[in-house]
Amino acid sequence: MTSLQRKQVPISEALKIALEHQRAHRIPQAEAIYRQVLAVEPRHPHALHLLGLIAYQAGDMDEARALIGQAIAVRADVPDYHANLGEAWRAAGEPERAIACYQEALRLAPDLPEIRLHLANALMDAGREAEAAEQYRQTGAGAGNDAEAIHRMADGLERMNRLQGARRLTDAGLEIAPDHAGLNLVAARLDRREGAIREGIARLQRFSATPLDLKTAIGRDTELGRLHDRAGEIDEAFRMFEAAGRDKTEMYRASGISKDLALDEVAEMESALTPAWLASWGEGVNDGFERPAPVFLIGFPRSGTTLLEQVLASHSAIATLEERPVAEMLARIVDERHGGYPAGLAGLSPQDILALRQSYFQTVDSLIRVAPGQTFVDKFPLNLVRLPLLARIFPDARYILALRHPADAVLSGFMQNFSRNSAMANFCTLEDAARFYERVMGLWRRCTDMLPITYHAVKYEGMVEDFDGEVKRLLDFLGLPWEDGVREFQQASRKGKLINTPSYHQVAEPIYRRAKERWRRYEPHLRPVAPILAPWVAYFGYADEATS
């Protein structure tokens, strides 16, 4: 008998509680309730669908499609089910299957512009640009005078680096609603990307005294900070980033997301990682693998991992996966089935390790197609803190470490408006960002001292000054030949590919130097954190560019 049955809680009430957990990012609690509902009513479509969304968010596309498909088998008349199945197929790199799902959702709900926008994006993924353009046109027409719908569409197009379409939609929306804050924010981002810095500043300063919701206020102040930075007005830029940081702190507090969760993960690994613990590891597996290990692309956030991923993705012999939490899934399996994480790594048997590798590659295959003979690169910067896990399961793995001057990495992270999670909650203040750097890179140093890790470091500054030389050395490390096409890596990001990082707008441009040594312009503001970063400036070979 489940706890749901014992307490005689109505299923509708249980689902309401589970949804509250899910929206507050308390995923284990939500998942437990959904599974209890399914134990009572195995074909409950809403529970199946929501459990499928949890699997989607965890990167398990096979499970997501299976669960949402079961929900559709019970209730085929719910448009959200079909649309979210389309999202799972699209995330797996199957745009044609996604298109079919969106079309069915649109048949059921022809008046929902969001579904038509998803269909348009999938058509773009499939290279069916004329059809996509027609869907974008119909979405705009269907939105009528709904400025918020137009805002969402324009925002998505700008993030896909489809700048002309974003500008057309934004201008049309502003004719309808000139005081719409969200539309003005998208317009200001476009102004910055077009070099119209003063226009963007003036556009957003109109809203400086306007009460806005936290999300929009953070976006406004972050964008004003970027615009003032581009104008060389450093003190004003820093003031805006601090204002955004205060609102981000409040948003995290309201969401129940604590920076301490990410810090605790680092602390747990630091505590576990001792010579005695490593000596207690059971027998590993060193050969006989069906597939070679991935190459893991790691680095502190804002150290150039997105740039490296885009460059590598442009090589014909490389397949890349961008920012999917597949290693996090492995940690969860170890935690749930093998005595806790990270302690359970020690007791893994050879069979356990092979099963975990198989789970990893099954998930990867649901997300991306890796052709025979291709080198597979898994880009997830903060896999930095999971190195013992990766070394245990993939002793044959290689690592690419993206490096950037510590002050620049910390400053840039503080300047970003990241997606919300416990790790990114450490970037609301400059001091928190610096201390997070200290903890994360401290764990990296400890791991490289104690584990047999094969890695190649690439400095962002080297990519800026000697692109060909840095990339050739990286390809040599991977055992791959040079291809001239790697110089054209920006083209991929100009074709409507959604890049799920704050760098989406930067990788669509030629490599530029304005972000190199940005810390020098902000040196007075960085002085309070200089003592935290100084050891890392020296350790990574930037000592001649000290921040103090």
C-alpha positions in Angstrom: 0.0 0.0 0.0 1.4 3.4 -0.9 1.5 6.4 1.4 -1.1 7.9 -0.9 -3.5 5.0 -0.2 -2.8 5.1 3.5 -3.6 8.8 3.8 -6.5 8.5 1.4 -5.4 11.7 -0.4 -7.4 12.3 -3.6 -5.3 12.0 -6.7 -6.2 15.5 -7.9 -4.9 16.9 -4.6 -1.7 14.8 -4.7 -1.0 16.0 -8.3 -1.5 19.6 -7.2 1.1 19.1 -4.4 3.4 17.4 -6.8 3.2 20.3 -9.3 4.0 22.8 -6.5 7.2 20.7 -5.8 8.1 20.5 -9.4 7.7 24.3 -10.0 9.9 24.9 -6.9 12.5 22.5 -8.4 11.9 20.0 -5.6 12.1 17.2 -8.2 12.6 14.1 -6.0 9.4 15.0 -4.0 7.4 15.6 -7.2 8.6 12.4 -8.8 7.8 10.3 -5.7 4.2 11.6 -5.7 3.7 10.9 -9.4 5.0 7.3 -8.9 2.6 6.9 -6.0 -0.3 8.1 -8.2 0.7 5.6 -10.9 0.9 2.8 -8.3 -2.8 3.5 -7.6 -3.8 4.3 -11.2 -1.2 3.0 -13.6 -2.7 4.7 -16.6 -3.3 8.2 -15.1 -2.4 10.4 -18.1 -1.5 13.5 -16.2 0.9 11.7 -13.9 2.5 9.9 -16.9 2.9 13.2 -18.7 4.4 15.1 -15.8 6.8 12.3 -14.9 7.8 12.4 -18.6 8.6 16.1 -18.2 10.9 15.3 -15.3 12.7 12.7 -17.4 13.0 15.3 -20.2 14.5 17.8 -17.8 17.0 15.2 -16.6 18.1 14.5 -20.1 16.6 11.0 -20.3 14.8 11.4 -23.7 14.0 7.7 -24.1 12.1 7.7 -20.7 10.5 11.0 -21.5 9.1 9.8 -24.9 8.0 6.5 -23.4 6.0 8.2 -20.5 4.5 11.0 -22.6 3.6 8.4 -25.3 1.8 6.3 -22.7 -0.1 9.5 -21.6 -1.1 10.0 -25.3 -2.3 6.4 -25.6 -4.8 7.1 -22.8 -5.7 10.7 -23.8 -4.9 11.6 -27.4 -6.9 14.8 -27.3 -4.5 16.9 -25.1 -2.4 19.3 -27.2 0.3 19.7 -24.5 1.0 16.0 -24.6 1.8 16.1 -28.3 3.7 19.3 -28.1 5.9 18.1 -25.3 6.5 14.8 -27.1 7.6 17.0 -30.0 10.1 18.8 -27.6 11.6 15.4 -26.6 12.0 14.4 -30.2 13.5 17.7 -31.1 16.0 17.5 -28.2 17.0 14.1 -29.5 17.9 15.6 -32.9 14.8 14.2 -34.7 13.1 17.3 -36.1 10.8 15.4 -38.6 9.3 13.4 -35.8 9.0 16.6 -33.7 7.2 18.3 -36.6 4.6 15.5 -36.8 3.9 15.9 -33.0 3.6 19.7 -33.2 1.3 19.4 -36.2 -1.0 17.1 -34.2 -0.9 19.5 -31.3 -1.7 22.3 -33.6 -4.6 20.4 -35.1 -6.1 20.0 -31.6 -5.4 23.7 -30.6 -5.0 25.8 -33.7 -5.3 29.1 -31.8 -2.2 28.5 -29.6 0.7 30.6 -31.0 3.3 28.9 -28.8 2.7 25.5 -30.5 3.0 27.1 -33.9 6.2 28.7 -32.9 7.6 25.3 -31.7 6.6 23.9 -35.1 8.3 26.8 -36.9 11.5 26.2 -34.9 11.5 22.4 -35.7 10.9 23.2 -39.4 14.0 25.4 -39.2 16.0 22.5 -37.6 14.9 20.3 -40.5 16.1 22.9 -43.1 12.6 23.6 -44.2 13.0 27.3 -44.0 10.2 28.4 -46.4 7.7 26.4 -44.4 9.1 27.7 -41.1 8.8 31.3 -42.4 5.2 30.7 -43.2 4.6 29.4 -39.6 6.3 32.4 -38.1 4.1 34.6 -40.3 1.0 32.8 -39.2 2.1 33.0 -35.6 2.4 36.7 -35.8 -0.9 37.1 -37.6 -2.6 34.8 -35.1 -1.2 36.8 -32.2 -3.1 39.8 -33.5 -2.7 42.5 -30.9 -1.2 40.2 -28.3 2.0 42.0 -27.6 3.2 39.3 -25.1 2.8 36.6 -27.7 4.8 38.6 -30.2 7.4 39.3 -27.4 7.9 35.6 -26.8 8.3 34.9 -30.5 10.8 37.7 -31.0 12.8 36.7 -27.9 13.1 33.2 -29.3 14.2 34.3 -32.7 16.9 36.6 -31.2 18.2 33.7 -29.1 18.4 31.6 -32.2 20.5 34.4 -33.8 17.8 35.0 -36.4 18.2 38.7 -36.1 16.2 40.0 -39.1 13.1 38.1 -38.1 13.5 39.1 -34.5 13.8 42.8 -35.5 10.7 42.6 -37.8 8.6 41.0 -35.1 9.9 43.4 -32.4 9.2 46.5 -34.5 5.7 45.2 -35.3 5.0 44.5 -31.6 6.2 48.0 -30.6 3.8 49.6 -33.0 1.0 47.8 -31.1 2.4 48.3 -27.6 5.3 50.8 -27.5 5.6 50.6 -23.7 5.8 46.8 -23.5 8.9 46.3 -21.3 9.7 42.8 -22.7 9.6 43.9 -26.3 11.8 46.9 -25.5 14.3 44.6 -23.8 14.5 42.4 -27.0 14.8 45.5 -29.1 17.7 46.8 -26.8 19.5 43.4 -27.2 19.2 43.8 -31.0 20.4 47.4 -30.7 23.5 46.2 -29.0 24.1 43.5 -31.5 23.7 46.1 -34.3 26.1 48.5 -32.6 23.3 51.0 -31.7 24.5 51.3 -28.1 23.1 54.8 -27.2 19.7 53.8 -28.7 19.6 50.7 -26.6 20.5 52.6 -23.4 17.9 55.3 -24.0 15.3 52.6 -24.8 15.7 50.8 -21.4 16.3 53.9 -19.3 12.7 54.8 -20.0 11.8 51.9 -17.7 14.3 52.8 -14.9 11.5 53.9 -12.6 8.8 51.5 -13.9 7.8 48.7 -11.5 8.6 45.4 -13.2 8.4 41.7 -12.3 11.7 40.3 -11.1 12.5 38.4 -14.3 12.0 41.5 -16.5 13.9 43.8 -14.0 16.9 41.4 -14.0 16.8 41.3 -17.8 16.6 45.1 -18.0 19.5 45.8 -15.6 21.7 43.1 -17.1 21.2 44.5 -20.6 21.8 48.0 -19.4 25.0 46.8 -17.8 26.1 45.2 -21.1 25.3 48.4 -23.0 27.2 50.6 -20.6 30.1 48.2 -20.8 30.1 48.5 -24.6 30.0 52.3 -24.2 33.0 52.2 -21.9 31.0 53.5 -18.9 32.4 51.0 -16.5 31.2 52.3 -13.1 27.6 52.6 -14.5 27.8 49.1 -16.0 29.0 47.7 -12.7 26.2 49.5 -10.8 23.6 47.9 -13.1 25.1 44.4 -12.7 24.9 44.8 -8.9 21.3 45.9 -9.2 20.6 42.8 -11.3 22.4 40.7 -8.7 20.2 41.9 -5.9 17.1 41.0 -7.8 18.6 37.6 -8.7 19.2 36.9 -5.0 15.6 37.7 -4.3 14.4 35.5 -7.2 16.5 32.6 -5.9 15.2 33.1 -2.4 11.6 33.2 -3.6 12.2 30.0 -5.7 13.7 28.1 -2.8 16.9 27.5 -4.8 20.0 27.7 -2.5 23.6 28.3 -3.7 24.6 26.0 -0.8 23.4 22.9 -2.7 26.2 23.3 -5.3 28.7 24.2 -2.7 27.7 21.1 -0.7 28.3 18.9 -3.7 31.8 20.2 -4.0 32.4 19.8 -0.2 31.1 16.2 -0.3 33.5 15.3 -3.1 36.4 17.1 -1.4 35.7 15.2 1.8 35.4 11.8 0.1 38.5 12.3 -2.2 41.3 10.9 0.0 44.0 8.3 -0.7 42.3 5.8 1.5 39.0 6.2 -0.3 40.7 5.8 -3.7 42.5 2.7 -2.4 39.1 1.2 -1.4 37.7 1.3 -4.9 36.8 -2.1 -6.1 38.0 -3.6 -9.3 37.5 -1.4 -12.2 37.2 -2.0 -16.0 40.1 -0.9 -18.2 39.3 -2.5 -21.6 36.8 -4.5 -23.6 34.4 -1.5 -23.9 32.0 -1.6 -26.8 32.4 2.2 -27.4 35.3 4.5 -26.5 34.7 7.0 -23.7 33.6 10.5 -24.5 35.8 13.5 -24.5 34.6 15.7 -21.7 34.7 19.4 -22.3 34.8 21.1 -18.9 35.7 24.5 -17.4 34.5 27.1 -15.0 31.4 28.9 -16.5 32.3 31.7 -18.9 35.7 30.3 -19.7 35.1 29.7 -23.4 33.4 26.2 -23.4 30.7 27.3 -25.8 33.2 28.7 -28.2 35.2 25.5 -28.1 32.1 23.3 -28.5 31.1 25.3 -31.6 34.6 25.0 -33.1 34.7 21.3 -32.5 31.2 20.8 -33.8 32.2 22.3 -37.1 34.8 19.4 -37.7 33.4 16.5 -39.7 34.9 13.9 -37.4 33.4 15.3 -34.2 29.9 15.1 -32.7 29.2 17.3 -29.8 26.5 17.4 -27.1 25.9 20.8 -25.5 24.9 21.2 -21.9 22.8 18.1 -21.2 23.1 16.7 -17.6 23.9 13.1 -18.6 26.7 12.8 -16.0 24.2 14.1 -13.4 22.0 11.2 -14.3 24.9 8.8 -13.6 25.4 10.4 -10.2 21.7 10.0 -9.4 21.9 6.3 -10.3 24.9 5.8 -8.1 23.1 7.7 -5.3 19.9 5.7 -5.6 21.2 2.2 -6.3 24.8 1.9 -5.1 24.9 3.2 -1.6 24.9 7.0 -2.1 26.9 9.5 -4.0 29.9 9.9 -4.0 30.6 7.2 -1.4 29.0 4.5 -3.6 31.7 4.9 -6.3 34.1 2.8 -4.2 31.9 -0.3 -4.2 31.0 -0.4 -7.9 31.6 -3.8 -9.5 32.9 -4.2 -13.1 29.3 -5.1 -14.1 28.0 -2.0 -12.4 30.5 0.2 -14.3 29.6 -1.4 -17.6 25.9 -0.9 -16.9 26.4 2.8 -16.0 28.4 3.2 -19.3 25.5 1.6 -21.1 23.0 3.9 -19.5 25.1 6.9 -20.4 25.4 6.0 -24.1 21.7 5.1 -24.3 20.8 8.6 -23.1 23.4 10.2 -25.5 21.9 8.2 -28.4 18.5 9.6 -27.5 19.9 13.1 -27.8 22.3 13.1 -30.7 23.5 10.9 -33.5 27.1 10.0 -33.3 28.3 8.4 -36.6 30.6 5.4 -36.5 34.2 6.6 -36.1 33.3 10.1 -34.9 34.8 11.5 -31.7 32.1 12.3 -29.3 32.5 15.4 -27.1 30.2 16.0 -24.1 30.3 19.7 -23.1 29.1 20.4 -19.6 31.3 22.9 -17.9 30.6 22.0 -14.3 31.3 18.3 -14.8 34.4 19.6 -13.2 33.0 18.7 -9.9 32.2 15.1 -11.0 35.7 14.1 -12.1 35.9 11.1 -9.7 32.6 9.8 -11.1 33.7 10.2 -14.7 37.2 8.7 -14.0 35.5 5.7 -12.3 33.1 4.9 -15.1 35.3 6.1 -18.0 38.9 5.4 -17.2 39.7 5.8 -20.9 38.2 9.3 -21.0 40.0 12.4 -22.1 39.3 15.9 -21.0 39.4 19.4 -22.5 39.8 22.1 -19.9 38.7 25.5 -21.0 40.6 28.2 -19.1 40.3 32.0 -18.9 41.9 34.5 -16.6 40.2 33.8 -13.3 39.2 37.5 -12.9 37.6 37.5 -16.3 35.8 34.2 -15.7 34.4 35.4 -12.4 33.5 38.9 -13.6 31.8 37.5 -16.7 29.8 35.1 -14.7 28.7 37.9 -12.4 27.5 39.8 -15.5 25.3 37.0 -16.8 21.7 36.2 -16.4 21.9 32.5 -16.2 19.2 29.9 -16.1 18.3 29.3 -12.5 19.9 26.4 -10.6 21.9 26.1 -7.4 25.3 26.5 -9.1 24.3 29.7 -10.9 22.9 31.0 -7.6 26.6 31.6 -6.8 26.9 34.4 -9.4 24.6 37.0 -7.8 27.5 38.8 -6.1 31.1 39.2 -7.2 32.4 37.7 -3.9 30.2 34.6 -4.1 31.4 34.1 -7.7 35.0 34.3 -6.7 34.5 31.9 -3.8 32.7 29.5 -6.1 35.7 29.7 -8.4 38.0 28.9 -5.5 36.0 25.9 -4.5 35.5 24.4 -8.0 39.0 24.9 -9.2 40.3 23.7 -5.9 38.5 20.4 -6.5 39.9 20.3 -10.0 43.5 20.7 -8.7 42.9 18.0 -6.1 41.5 15.6 -8.7 44.4 16.1 -11.1 46.8 15.5 -8.2 45.1 12.2 -7.2 43.5 10.7 -10.3 45.0 9.6 -13.6 43.3 12.2 -15.7 44.4 12.9 -19.3 43.6 16.5 -20.3 44.5 19.3 -22.6 44.0 22.9 -21.5 42.9 25.6 -23.9 43.1 29.2 -22.9 40.5 31.6 -24.2 43.1 34.2 -24.6 45.1 31.9 -26.8 42.0 31.3 -29.0 41.7 35.0 -29.5 45.3 35.6 -30.3 46.2 32.5 -32.2 43.1 30.6 -33.3 44.7 28.3 -35.8 47.5 27.3 -33.5 45.3 26.6 -30.5 42.8 24.6 -32.5 45.6 22.6 -34.2 47.1 21.7 -30.8 43.6 20.7 -29.6 43.0 18.5 -32.7 46.4 16.9 -32.2 45.4 16.0 -28.7 42.2 14.3 -30.1 44.2 12.6 -32.8 42.3 14.4 -35.6 43.5 16.2 -38.7 43.1 19.9 -39.3 40.0 21.0 -41.4 39.6 24.5 -42.8 35.9 24.4 -41.9 36.7 24.9 -38.2 37.4 28.5 -39.1 33.7 28.9 -40.2 32.2 27.7 -36.9 30.1 30.8 -36.6 27.9 29.7 -39.6 26.2 27.0 -37.6 25.0 29.4 -35.0 23.6 31.7 -37.8 21.3 28.9 -39.1 18.7 29.0 -36.3 20.4 26.6 -33.9 19.4 27.4 -30.4 22.5 27.6 -28.2 21.4 27.1 -24.6 24.0 29.3 -22.9 24.4 33.0 -22.3 27.1 32.9 -25.1 24.5 32.4 -27.9 25.1 35.9 -29.3 28.9 35.8 -29.1 29.4 32.6 -31.0 27.5 34.0 -33.9 30.2 36.7 -34.3 33.8 36.5 -35.4 36.1 36.0 -32.5 36.6 39.4 -30.9 39.0 40.8 -28.4 36.8 43.1 -26.3 36.1 40.3 -23.7 39.9 39.5 -23.4 41.3 41.2 -20.3 38.0 42.9 -19.5 39.0 42.6 -15.9 41.5 45.4 -16.3 38.8 47.9 -16.9 36.9 46.7 -13.8 40.0 46.4 -11.6 38.8 48.9 -8.9 35.6 46.8 -8.5 37.6 43.5 -8.4 40.0 44.6 -5.7 37.9 43.1 -2.9 38.1 39.6 -4.5 41.7 39.9 -5.7 43.1 38.0 -2.7 40.7 35.1 -3.4 41.7 34.8 -7.0 45.4 35.6 -6.7 46.5 32.0 -6.1 44.6 30.8 -9.2 46.0 33.6 -11.3 49.4 32.2 -10.5 48.5 28.5 -10.7 47.1 28.8 -14.2 50.0 30.9 -15.5 48.5 34.4 -15.5 50.8 35.7 -12.8 52.2 38.3 -15.1 48.7 39.8 -15.3 47.9 39.9 -11.6 44.7 41.5 -10.4 46.3 43.3 -7.5 
